[in-house]
Amino acid sequence: GCISSGKTEEEARTNFDEAVALHVETMRNDKLPLPEPRSRDAVLSAEEDPHVADYIVEIESQEEYKIRRHKAGIQQSFHVSELSEEDIKAITEAKKITFMTGEIVTRSREREAIAAAISNLNFIFDISNKGQIASLAKNANSVGATKMGMLSTPSEDTKAEMKSIWGEYPDSKPHNTDSILALMKKEEISGGFIFGANPMMTYPDREFVREGLEKLEFLVVADMFESETTEMADVVLPLCSWAEYTADYVNLEGKNQTANQAIKPIGMSKPGYEIINLISEKYARKLFENSQSLQDEVDRMLAVKTNSSLPNEISEVSTEQDSNVEGFDTAMFINDDPHHYAHITEKSESLSKFVGEAYIEMSKSMAEKLNVKEKESVRVESPVGKIIVPARISKFITNDVVLIPRNFSSTPVTSLLMRKQRLDKVKLSRVED
């Protein structure tokens, strides 16, 4: 006989064709006659085995299976997207749709599930033909970075163009930030170069970042200001801000925009590309002979089409559930204060007059529950860390979640985070005088 198995029904169905092909091939090799195809009813009524019906399992047809799977995918997509019946009705009836996701989605550990859900919504409601879908990114030039091949897994067209320009393309295994830090901890990476970033302040799980960077034999950091990350560096290079040199940006629609130099570079600071070129020159391999050769290369990369087409079928939406720790039941979100940007603006005296320290923003009902008033101190505890910050009663938050900005080095809020958690939960208490 011939059977097919799998961990799931879908896998068993996928394996079925292979099982039948191997079974038929074996029968032919053994010069055995192939049986005539028979219907299910014919098999059940066969006289040679009166007990055959005991082994028949009723299964749905392939078409029925597709419909059921589509229904499950659609329902899960609505759940992940948190669309109400009113939202669904509005999208169904709309003639022009702009569907946007916030930058917090692109940083979420569940971004693959969210992307699959959005793809399914597009398949159901034909959003891309009625308008557009846009995922907002944290940084202004994310599309430009993609076109320059800065993703860990660039598109095949991008890699081909880079190989055409350079004559080669590295075939090493790609890694994201998390896996790079893990390799640093294992001492499989011995040197690092960080440009304009402060992972000690902004990356989830502060201790994980510290442990990785401490294992490096040599660390270079290029930044505009001193930070917790520059303190760990062997060499610190002064980096220009975006206002100190002319550069191009690519918006979400793929249109190139130029930002002209507004002020002269301060001190010995230099643009990132110039730093890289100077280092390369020391190794007897200058990357660009002049600014025009650099621009020519940039123009070639910008011309590469990097837009990916959306699937024309329902995708599986698979989400993971976090393990809850007893006593930690308040959802917490870490993001930028509206007046600040990551670690860069903390040094700005004018912005610090608006907001100069971290705080915990909560609903009026939660403040009443904790018996906390505006600016009174609140203890925030997670399974891995603890901080004390003043309370801010929100005009916008209405449910039991809290928001804490990550922009101030005096309050290491990322020490509360666990990078593998889908949603971080904390315990709150009023600090008694």
Backbone hydrogen bonds, N-H to C=O, Kabsch-Sander energy under -0.5 kcal/mol:
donor,donor_aa,acceptor,acceptor_aa,energy
12,A,8,T,-2.2
13,R,9,E,-2.2
14,T,10,E,-2.3
15,N,11,E,-2.3
16,F,12,A,-0.9
16,F,13,R,-0.5
17,D,13,R,-0.7
18,E,14,T,-0.6
19,A,15,N,-2.4
20,V,16,F,-2.6
21,A,17,D,-2.3
22,L,18,E,-2.3
23,H,19,A,-2.2
24,V,20,V,-2.8
25,E,21,A,-2.3
26,T,22,L,-2.4
27,M,23,H,-2.2
28,R,24,V,-2.2
29,N,25,E,-2.4
30,D,26,T,-2.1
31,K,28,R,-1.3
32,L,27,M,-3.3
43,V,39,S,-2.0
44,L,40,R,-2.3
45,S,41,D,-1.7
46,A,43,V,-1.2
49,D,46,A,-0.6
52,V,49,D,-1.8
54,D,51,H,-1.7
55,Y,52,V,-1.7
56,I,53,A,-0.8
57,V,55,Y,-0.5
58,E,56,I,-0.5
65,Y,61,S,-2.8
66,K,62,Q,-2.3
67,I,63,E,-2.2
68,R,64,E,-2.5
69,R,65,Y,-2.8
70,H,66,K,-2.8
71,K,67,I,-2.5
72,A,68,R,-2.3
73,G,69,R,-2.6
74,I,70,H,-2.8
75,Q,71,K,-2.7
76,Q,72,A,-2.4
77,S,73,G,-2.0
78,F,74,I,-2.3
79,H,75,Q,-1.9
80,V,76,Q,-2.9
81,S,77,S,-2.4
82,E,78,F,-0.8
82,E,79,H,-0.6
83,L,78,F,-1.8
88,I,84,S,-2.5
89,K,85,E,-2.3
90,A,86,E,-2.1
91,I,87,D,-2.5
92,T,88,I,-2.3
93,E,89,K,-2.0
94,A,90,A,-1.3
97,I,130,K,-1.0
99,F,132,Q,-2.9
100,M,98,T,-0.6
101,T,134,A,-2.0
105,V,102,G,-1.5
106,T,102,G,-0.7
107,R,103,E,-0.9
108,S,105,V,-1.2
111,R,108,S,-1.4
114,I,110,E,-2.4
115,A,111,R,-2.7
116,A,112,E,-2.2
117,A,113,A,-2.2
118,I,114,I,-2.5
119,S,115,A,-2.3
120,N,116,A,-2.1
121,L,117,A,-2.2
122,N,118,I,-2.2
123,F,119,S,-2.0
124,I,120,N,-2.4
125,F,121,L,-2.9
126,D,122,N,-2.0
129,N,126,D,-0.6
130,K,126,D,-1.0
130,K,127,I,-0.8
131,G,127,I,-1.3
132,Q,97,I,-2.0
134,A,99,F,-2.8
136,L,101,T,-2.7
136,L,134,A,-0.7
142,S,139,N,-1.2
143,V,250,V,-0.5
144,G,250,V,-0.6
145,A,141,N,-2.5
146,T,142,S,-1.9
147,K,143,V,-2.2
148,M,144,G,-1.7
149,G,146,T,-1.5
150,M,145,A,-2.7
159,K,155,S,-2.4
160,A,156,E,-2.3
161,E,157,D,-2.0
162,M,158,T,-2.3
163,K,159,K,-2.4
164,S,160,A,-1.9
165,I,161,E,-2.0
166,W,162,M,-2.9
167,G,163,K,-2.3
180,I,176,N,-2.2
181,L,177,T,-2.4
182,A,178,D,-1.9
183,L,179,S,-2.2
184,M,180,I,-1.9
185,K,181,L,-2.1
186,K,182,A,-1.6
187,E,184,M,-1.4
188,E,183,L,-2.8
189,I,183,L,-1.0
192,G,218,F,-2.1
194,I,220,V,-2.7
195,F,193,F,-0.5
196,G,194,I,-0.6
196,G,222,A,-3.7
201,M,198,N,-1.8
202,T,198,N,-2.2
203,Y,199,P,-1.8
205,D,414,T,-1.0
206,R,414,T,-1.1
209,V,205,D,-1.5
210,R,206,R,-2.4
211,E,207,E,-2.7
212,G,208,F,-1.7
213,L,209,V,-2.6
214,E,210,R,-2.4
215,K,211,E,-0.8
215,K,212,G,-0.6
216,L,213,L,-1.1
217,E,190,S,-2.2
218,F,190,S,-1.6
220,V,192,G,-2.6
221,V,235,V,-2.3
222,A,194,I,-2.9
223,D,221,V,-0.5
223,D,237,L,-1.7
231,E,227,S,-1.7
232,M,229,T,-1.2
233,A,230,T,-1.3
234,D,219,L,-2.5
235,V,219,L,-1.7
237,L,221,V,-2.4
239,L,223,D,-1.9
240,C,270,K,-2.2
244,E,241,S,-1.7
245,Y,242,W,-0.7
247,A,259,A,-2.1
249,Y,257,Q,-3.5
251,N,249,Y,-0.5
251,N,255,K,-2.2
254,G,251,N,-2.1
257,Q,249,Y,-3.6
259,A,247,A,-3.1
260,N,258,T,-0.6
262,A,243,A,-2.8
263,I,243,A,-1.9
269,S,266,I,-1.9
270,K,238,P,-1.7
275,I,271,P,-1.9
276,I,272,G,-2.3
277,N,273,Y,-2.1
278,L,274,E,-2.3
279,I,275,I,-2.2
280,S,276,I,-2.5
281,E,277,N,-2.1
282,K,278,L,-1.4
283,Y,279,I,-0.8
283,Y,280,S,-0.9
284,A,281,E,-1.8
285,R,280,S,-2.0
294,L,290,N,-1.5
295,Q,291,S,-2.2
296,D,292,Q,-2.6
297,E,293,S,-1.7
298,V,294,L,-2.3
299,D,295,Q,-2.7
300,R,296,D,-1.8
301,M,297,E,-2.0
302,L,298,V,-2.5
303,A,299,D,-1.3
304,V,301,M,-1.1
306,T,304,V,-0.5
318,S,316,E,-0.7
319,T,317,V,-0.6
324,N,322,D,-0.6
326,E,324,N,-0.5
328,F,325,V,-2.0
329,D,327,G,-0.8
329,D,426,V,-0.7
330,T,426,V,-1.9
331,A,329,D,-0.6
331,A,400,D,-0.8
332,M,424,D,-2.9
333,F,402,V,-2.3
335,N,333,F,-0.5
335,N,404,I,-1.4
340,H,337,D,-2.1
344,I,341,Y,-1.2
345,T,341,Y,-1.1
346,E,343,H,-0.6
347,K,344,I,-0.7
348,S,345,T,-1.7
349,E,347,K,-0.6
352,S,348,S,-2.0
353,K,349,E,-0.9
353,K,350,S,-0.6
354,F,350,S,-0.6
354,F,351,L,-0.9
355,V,351,L,-2.1
360,I,390,P,-2.4
361,E,359,Y,-0.5
361,E,403,L,-3.1
362,M,392,R,-2.3
367,A,363,S,-2.1
368,E,364,K,-2.1
369,K,365,S,-1.9
370,L,366,M,-2.1
371,N,367,A,-0.7
372,V,367,A,-2.9
375,K,391,A,-2.9
376,E,373,K,-2.1
378,V,389,V,-2.9
379,R,429,S,-3.1
380,V,378,V,-0.5
380,V,387,I,-3.0
381,E,379,R,-0.5
381,E,427,K,-2.5
382,S,385,G,-2.9
387,I,380,V,-2.2
389,V,378,V,-2.2
391,A,376,E,-1.9
392,R,360,I,-2.4
394,S,362,M,-3.3
394,S,392,R,-0.6
401,V,399,N,-1.7
402,V,331,A,-2.3
403,L,361,E,-1.9
404,I,333,F,-2.3
406,R,335,N,-1.5
409,S,407,N,-0.5
411,T,408,F,-1.7
413,V,411,T,-2.2
415,S,412,P,-1.7
416,L,413,V,-2.0
417,L,414,T,-1.0
419,R,417,L,-0.5
421,Q,418,M,-2.2
424,D,332,M,-0.5
426,V,330,T,-2.7
427,K,381,E,-3.0
429,S,379,R,-1.5
431,V,377,S,-2.2
432,E,430,R,-0.7
